[in-house]
Amino acid sequence: ITVMFGCSRNAEKLAPVIIGKSKSLRPLRNFYFGQFSCKYLFNKNSWLTRSIFISWSECLNQKMTEINRNICIILDNFSGHKTNHLFSNIKLIYLAPGNTSILQPLDCGIIQNFKSKYTEYIASRRIEESEQDINFSPSIKDALLLVEKSWDNIKEITIRNCWRKADVTSATLIDLSDATGST
């Protein structure tokens, strides 16, 4: 799976987007998605594609329109993020090449914190199952639930500190909506 995250400087978290390979997930046949905040999308490689990104952005834009809110999304230069599509309530801003690891708040510790929590939960489940002589192999359902649990347990202070560490300024950003010949 691929997981996409979003969060604001004041620690508001968007629901994670999980991209898998299968359209229909048999292990989730009886799973009630209404209590699940993550959004599941799919393609044959379980990668984030431009069409998935645009679709997600359109849904987020609709939500921002409904609550009369404008937001800016800071993105790296991954090709799946790039689009000429204009949104009424979302502005896409791209980090200049080579700056993602320094200036993208998610890359300044938030994703690492998520991975640590996810790994901790998987290890804990493996220990519990091994004590019962069960060989734990996480299913897609386990992965979805643990992604959500791990994301939910990232503390506000962690997010705020990572935004502070990133210290994103307008000099480090590229506004593709103003650039000519952008893709």
Secondary structure, DSSP 8 states (H G I E B T S, - for coil): -EEE--B-TT--B---EEEES-SS-GGGTT--GGG--SEEEE-TT----HHHHHHHHHHHHHHHHHTT--EEEEE---GGG------SSEEEEEE-TT-HHHH-GGGGTHHHHHHHHHHHHHHHHHHHHHHTT------HHHHHHHHHHHHHTS-HHHHHHHHHHH---GGGEE-TTTSTT--
